[in-house]
Amino acid sequence: MKFKTQVTVYGMKASKGTMDNGMAFDSTKIYCLADMDERKGNMKGQASVEYTIGEAAEFDKFRHLSFPFEAEAMVEIVSTGSTQRTIVTGLTPISLSKPQAPKPAA
């Protein structure tokens, strides 16, 4: 199942390197808020959710932005038959913080 959704990206982290056992890693993670499941009445509010959006180089596309920012996320839900995962396959900023005007020289 694929769909688009709007998210607020509060943070982003690139990681690339090699673990002690020689296994390589290369990813960028985004951190967004998601609503808690309030249907049973024992939760309320929001929680931080982490999504992988690609390799570490993906971070460079967003490093110049002010955080948080609104974005349109391309999302895919995949399943093994017994478990499901949410994968963010694309991220496009749609609302950026306004740049601050330069202060006049004194």
Backbone as a chain_set.jsonl record, in Angstrom:
{"seq": "MKFKTQVTVYGMKASKGTMDNGMAFDSTKIYCLADMDERKGNMKGQASVEYTIGEAAEFDKFRHLSFPFEAEAMVEIVSTGSTQRTIVTGLTPISLSKPQAPKPAA", "coords": {"N": [[0.845, -1.164, 0.0], [0.654, 2.137, -0.96], [0.962, 5.606, -0.279], [0.467, 9.207, 0.072], [1.318, 11.506, 2.639], [1.088, 14.177, 5.018], [3.692, 15.387, 7.029], [5.359, 16.585, 9.983], [8.616, 17.34, 10.238], [10.795, 17.018, 12.783], [13.383, 16.453, 13.391], [16.493, 15.143, 12.059], [18.839, 12.665, 11.097], [21.947, 11.589, 9.909], [23.742, 8.598, 9.329], [26.686, 6.803, 8.882], [29.032, 4.28, 8.343], [31.141, 1.695, 9.73], [30.456, -1.159, 11.624], [31.783, -2.747, 14.621], [31.92, -5.449, 13.994], [32.467, -5.453, 11.332], [30.365, -5.032, 9.611], [28.737, -2.875, 7.368], [27.001, 0.292, 7.637], [24.533, 2.646, 6.556], [22.517, 5.232, 6.503], [19.712, 7.552, 6.658], [17.727, 9.015, 9.081], [14.5, 10.244, 9.929], [12.692, 12.229, 12.28], [9.531, 12.401, 13.53], [6.336, 13.583, 14.772], [3.709, 11.555, 15.969], [0.252, 10.85, 16.361], [-0.99, 9.526, 19.408], [-2.653, 6.399, 20.038], [-5.758, 6.853, 20.921], [-8.07, 5.437, 21.254], [-8.72, 3.463, 23.203], [-8.729, 4.872, 25.501], [-6.584, 5.048, 27.261], [-4.355, 6.439, 26.54], [-2.911, 9.517, 25.409], [-2.225, 12.373, 23.405], [0.908, 12.896, 21.718], [3.662, 11.087, 20.194], [7.164, 10.65, 19.54], [8.31, 9.477, 16.423], [10.397, 7.379, 14.522], [11.689, 7.216, 11.257], [13.296, 5.591, 8.554], [14.765, 7.078, 5.745], [16.42, 6.596, 3.624], [19.8, 6.507, 2.319], [22.777, 7.874, 3.949], [23.53, 10.095, 2.454], [21.157, 11.296, 1.755], [20.526, 13.09, 3.748], [21.912, 15.433, 3.107], [20.283, 16.781, 1.305], [18.537, 18.161, 2.872], [19.826, 19.522, 4.891], [20.22, 22.296, 4.907], [17.839, 23.419, 5.69], [15.573, 25.001, 8.038], [14.559, 23.661, 11.109], [11.627, 22.781, 12.964], [10.074, 21.419, 9.945], [7.397, 21.344, 7.545], [6.386, 18.627, 5.519], [5.719, 16.676, 2.566], [5.271, 13.311, 2.611], [6.125, 10.355, 0.941], [4.827, 7.288, 1.436], [5.086, 3.839, 2.206], [3.499, 0.858, 3.048], [4.536, -2.237, 4.019], [4.536, -5.84, 4.215], [5.428, -8.901, 5.88], [3.727, -10.903, 6.032], [3.211, -11.669, 8.574], [4.071, -9.538, 10.079], [4.136, -5.934, 9.855], [5.622, -3.087, 8.208], [6.372, 0.397, 8.077], [7.514, 2.393, 5.534], [9.282, 5.224, 4.53], [9.507, 6.555, 1.445], [10.019, 8.837, 0.049], [10.516, 12.382, 0.445], [9.329, 15.615, 0.545], [9.792, 18.953, 1.14], [7.225, 21.24, 2.125], [6.449, 23.455, 3.513], [8.299, 25.933, 4.717], [10.286, 27.408, 7.314], [10.227, 30.921, 7.658], [12.922, 32.845, 6.466], [14.977, 34.789, 8.612], [15.106, 38.306, 8.58], [18.015, 40.224, 7.796], [19.767, 41.894, 10.405], [19.913, 45.422, 10.848], [22.953, 47.28, 10.469], [24.732, 48.661, 13.225]], "CA": [[0.0, 0.0, 0.0], [1.437, 3.365, -1.07], [0.161, 6.816, -0.159], [1.142, 10.437, 0.482], [0.811, 12.079, 3.876], [1.83, 15.35, 5.473], [4.378, 15.174, 8.304], [6.231, 17.637, 10.484], [9.926, 16.751, 10.527], [11.398, 17.728, 13.907], [14.813, 16.184, 13.423], [17.014, 14.279, 11.007], [20.189, 12.224, 11.456], [22.641, 10.719, 8.958], [24.705, 7.678, 9.945], [27.406, 5.995, 7.896], [30.273, 3.758, 8.896], [31.293, 0.254, 9.84], [30.373, -1.652, 12.998], [32.939, -3.512, 15.086], [31.952, -6.761, 13.347], [32.765, -5.267, 9.921], [29.156, -4.777, 8.839], [28.576, -1.459, 7.025], [25.677, 0.898, 7.78], [24.421, 3.874, 5.776], [21.1, 5.591, 6.506], [19.237, 8.807, 7.222], [16.473, 8.844, 9.809], [13.766, 11.451, 10.272], [11.928, 12.124, 13.518], [8.253, 13.094, 13.381], [5.369, 13.303, 15.822], [2.535, 10.784, 15.561], [-0.785, 10.832, 17.387], [-1.14, 8.297, 20.188], [-3.927, 5.707, 19.808], [-6.611, 7.233, 22.053], [-9.342, 4.706, 21.176], [-9.011, 2.708, 24.426], [-8.831, 5.803, 26.612], [-5.439, 4.986, 28.171], [-3.252, 7.212, 25.958], [-3.313, 10.823, 24.916], [-1.119, 13.206, 22.955], [1.731, 12.483, 20.589], [4.95, 10.464, 20.49], [8.15, 10.759, 18.471], [8.424, 8.274, 15.605], [11.598, 7.391, 13.687], [11.57, 6.553, 9.964], [14.471, 5.626, 7.688], [14.369, 7.61, 4.436], [17.43, 6.332, 2.601], [21.2, 6.491, 2.729], [23.254, 9.071, 4.647], [23.584, 11.214, 1.508], [19.828, 11.921, 1.726], [20.561, 14.193, 4.717], [22.439, 16.638, 2.458], [19.194, 17.474, 0.62], [17.714, 18.872, 3.847], [20.649, 20.126, 5.95], [20.121, 23.759, 4.866], [16.515, 23.845, 6.146], [15.321, 25.239, 9.458], [13.679, 22.636, 11.669], [10.912, 21.761, 12.197], [9.462, 21.829, 8.683], [6.316, 20.504, 7.038], [6.788, 17.933, 4.298], [4.872, 15.62, 2.034], [6.019, 12.057, 2.645], [5.643, 9.193, 0.198], [4.894, 6.222, 2.429], [4.698, 2.508, 1.746], [3.342, -0.137, 4.107], [4.874, -3.56, 3.498], [4.287, -6.894, 5.192], [6.025, -10.222, 5.685], [2.635, -11.847, 6.226], [2.902, -11.671, 10.008], [4.377, -8.211, 10.623], [4.148, -4.89, 8.836], [6.557, -1.971, 8.395], [6.094, 1.624, 7.341], [8.74, 2.878, 4.914], [9.171, 6.513, 3.858], [10.284, 6.42, 0.215], [10.312, 10.163, -0.486], [10.187, 13.479, 1.349], [9.385, 16.898, -0.148], [9.371, 20.065, 2.003], [6.129, 22.039, 1.573], [6.303, 24.691, 4.277], [9.58, 26.19, 5.361], [10.338, 28.571, 8.192], [10.64, 32.124, 6.948], [14.253, 33.289, 6.881], [14.976, 36.037, 9.366], [15.711, 39.436, 7.874], [19.277, 40.63, 8.42], [19.661, 43.035, 11.317], [20.654, 46.58, 10.343], [24.233, 47.558, 11.139], [24.606, 49.721, 14.235]], "C": [[0.895, 1.233, 0.0], [0.498, 4.554, -0.957], [1.039, 7.994, 0.213], [0.507, 10.913, 1.777], [1.659, 13.282, 4.248], [2.414, 15.054, 6.849], [5.108, 16.451, 8.699], [7.528, 16.967, 10.893], [10.589, 17.606, 11.605], [12.903, 17.523, 13.989], [15.196, 15.213, 12.327], [18.455, 13.921, 11.362], [20.739, 11.288, 10.39], [23.641, 9.862, 9.723], [25.357, 6.849, 8.849], [28.704, 5.532, 8.533], [30.292, 2.246, 8.879], [31.25, -0.137, 11.306], [31.625, -2.454, 13.342], [33.057, -4.868, 14.399], [32.204, -6.672, 11.838], [31.557, -4.978, 9.046], [28.977, -3.27, 8.617], [27.148, -1.0, 7.307], [25.691, 2.248, 7.09], [22.94, 4.244, 5.707], [20.885, 7.018, 6.99], [17.901, 8.522, 7.875], [15.837, 10.206, 10.023], [12.956, 11.168, 11.527], [10.707, 13.021, 13.399], [7.392, 12.799, 14.603], [4.203, 12.531, 15.221], [1.532, 10.804, 16.707], [-0.798, 9.483, 18.095], [-2.519, 7.699, 19.877], [-4.82, 5.918, 21.03], [-7.898, 6.423, 22.125], [-9.691, 3.961, 22.453], [-9.081, 3.6, 25.652], [-7.654, 5.792, 27.571], [-4.201, 5.694, 27.62], [-3.801, 8.534, 25.457], [-2.08, 11.571, 24.438], [-0.398, 12.63, 21.755], [3.026, 11.852, 21.082], [5.871, 10.657, 19.293], [8.272, 9.416, 17.758], [9.622, 8.442, 14.682], [11.326, 6.611, 12.405], [12.902, 6.655, 9.233], [14.017, 6.113, 6.317], [15.431, 7.389, 3.359], [18.823, 6.32, 3.189], [21.597, 7.823, 3.355], [23.293, 10.291, 3.736], [22.247, 11.947, 1.411], [19.776, 13.14, 2.651], [20.99, 15.503, 4.061], [21.363, 17.433, 1.723], [18.419, 18.397, 1.559], [18.519, 19.664, 4.871], [20.535, 21.641, 6.013], [18.798, 24.288, 5.428], [16.501, 24.151, 7.638], [14.332, 24.18, 9.93], [12.849, 23.253, 12.775], [10.401, 22.328, 10.879], [8.383, 20.829, 8.287], [6.778, 19.872, 5.731], [5.7, 16.966, 3.856], [5.735, 14.365, 1.976], [5.332, 11.024, 1.759], [5.885, 7.995, 1.105], [4.434, 4.915, 1.799], [4.591, 1.598, 2.962], [3.572, -1.498, 3.471], [4.709, -4.589, 4.609], [5.058, -8.156, 4.838], [4.951, -11.301, 5.743], [2.232, -11.904, 7.686], [3.206, -10.331, 10.673], [4.327, -7.195, 9.489], [5.11, -3.792, 9.229], [6.099, -0.794, 7.567], [7.417, 2.172, 6.839], [8.45, 4.221, 4.257], [10.093, 6.458, 2.646], [10.619, 7.759, -0.431], [9.843, 11.237, 0.473], [10.386, 14.793, 0.606], [8.919, 17.999, 0.791], [8.255, 20.867, 1.333], [5.937, 23.354, 2.308], [7.58, 24.898, 5.067], [9.463, 27.382, 6.288], [10.798, 29.76, 7.374], [12.024, 32.533, 7.407], [14.148, 34.623, 7.611], [15.679, 37.109, 8.55], [17.006, 39.821, 8.565], [19.056, 41.857, 9.297], [20.463, 44.199, 10.754], [21.928, 46.805, 11.153], [24.056, 48.727, 12.097], [25.484, 50.892, 13.914]], "O": [[1.781, 1.368, 0.844], [-0.621, 4.525, -1.469], [2.191, 7.83, 0.612], [-0.694, 10.746, 1.989], [2.815, 13.389, 3.838], [1.725, 14.536, 7.728], [5.431, 17.286, 7.854], [7.542, 16.123, 11.789], [10.907, 18.772, 11.374], [13.614, 18.329, 14.588], [14.343, 14.547, 11.74], [19.204, 14.759, 11.863], [20.088, 10.315, 10.01], [24.303, 10.335, 10.647], [24.678, 6.269, 8.001], [29.394, 6.312, 9.19], [29.564, 1.602, 8.123], [31.921, 0.473, 12.138], [32.421, -2.794, 12.467], [34.162, -5.385, 14.235], [32.163, -7.686, 11.141], [31.71, -4.705, 7.855], [29.055, -2.486, 9.562], [26.204, -1.787, 7.231], [26.722, 2.92, 7.038], [22.187, 3.642, 4.941], [21.747, 7.613, 7.638], [17.042, 7.862, 7.289], [16.526, 11.197, 10.266], [12.583, 10.028, 11.803], [10.82, 14.23, 13.196], [7.681, 11.883, 15.373], [3.763, 12.816, 14.107], [1.912, 10.777, 17.878], [-0.638, 8.436, 17.468], [-3.441, 8.422, 19.498], [-4.658, 5.246, 22.048], [-8.742, 6.696, 22.979], [-10.874, 3.836, 22.766], [-9.453, 3.14, 26.732], [-7.706, 6.46, 28.603], [-3.113, 5.559, 28.18], [-4.98, 8.659, 25.128], [-1.001, 11.416, 25.011], [-0.991, 11.973, 20.899], [3.437, 12.05, 22.226], [5.406, 10.811, 18.163], [8.329, 8.361, 18.39], [9.839, 9.519, 14.126], [10.806, 5.497, 12.443], [13.562, 7.693, 9.286], [13.017, 5.636, 5.781], [15.326, 7.962, 2.275], [19.007, 6.146, 4.394], [20.837, 8.79, 3.297], [23.107, 11.414, 4.206], [22.218, 13.114, 1.018], [19.068, 14.106, 2.37], [20.488, 16.568, 4.42], [21.515, 18.64, 1.534], [17.725, 19.306, 1.106], [17.934, 20.414, 5.652], [20.735, 22.221, 7.08], [18.657, 25.496, 5.622], [17.313, 23.627, 8.401], [13.381, 23.849, 9.223], [13.318, 24.161, 13.46], [10.303, 23.543, 10.704], [8.437, 19.649, 8.633], [7.475, 20.503, 4.936], [4.883, 16.505, 4.653], [6.802, 14.363, 1.362], [4.116, 10.843, 1.82], [7.021, 7.724, 1.496], [3.52, 4.887, 0.975], [5.487, 1.57, 3.805], [2.898, -1.871, 2.511], [4.738, -4.252, 5.792], [5.31, -8.446, 3.669], [5.237, -12.479, 5.526], [1.071, -12.152, 8.013], [2.648, -10.027, 11.727], [4.457, -7.546, 8.317], [5.389, -3.579, 10.409], [5.514, -0.956, 6.496], [8.34, 2.392, 7.623], [7.481, 4.349, 3.509], [11.309, 6.331, 2.789], [11.421, 7.81, -1.364], [8.89, 11.036, 1.226], [11.474, 15.064, 0.096], [7.76, 17.991, 1.207], [8.315, 21.146, 0.136], [5.32, 24.275, 1.774], [7.897, 24.129, 5.974], [8.633, 28.265, 6.072], [11.655, 29.63, 6.5], [12.287, 32.571, 8.609], [13.328, 35.474, 7.263], [16.705, 36.861, 7.916], [17.095, 39.755, 9.791], [18.261, 42.739, 8.971], [21.564, 44.003, 10.24], [21.971, 46.555, 12.358], [23.317, 49.668, 11.811], [25.502, 51.873, 14.658]]}, "num_chains": 1, "name": "protein.A"}
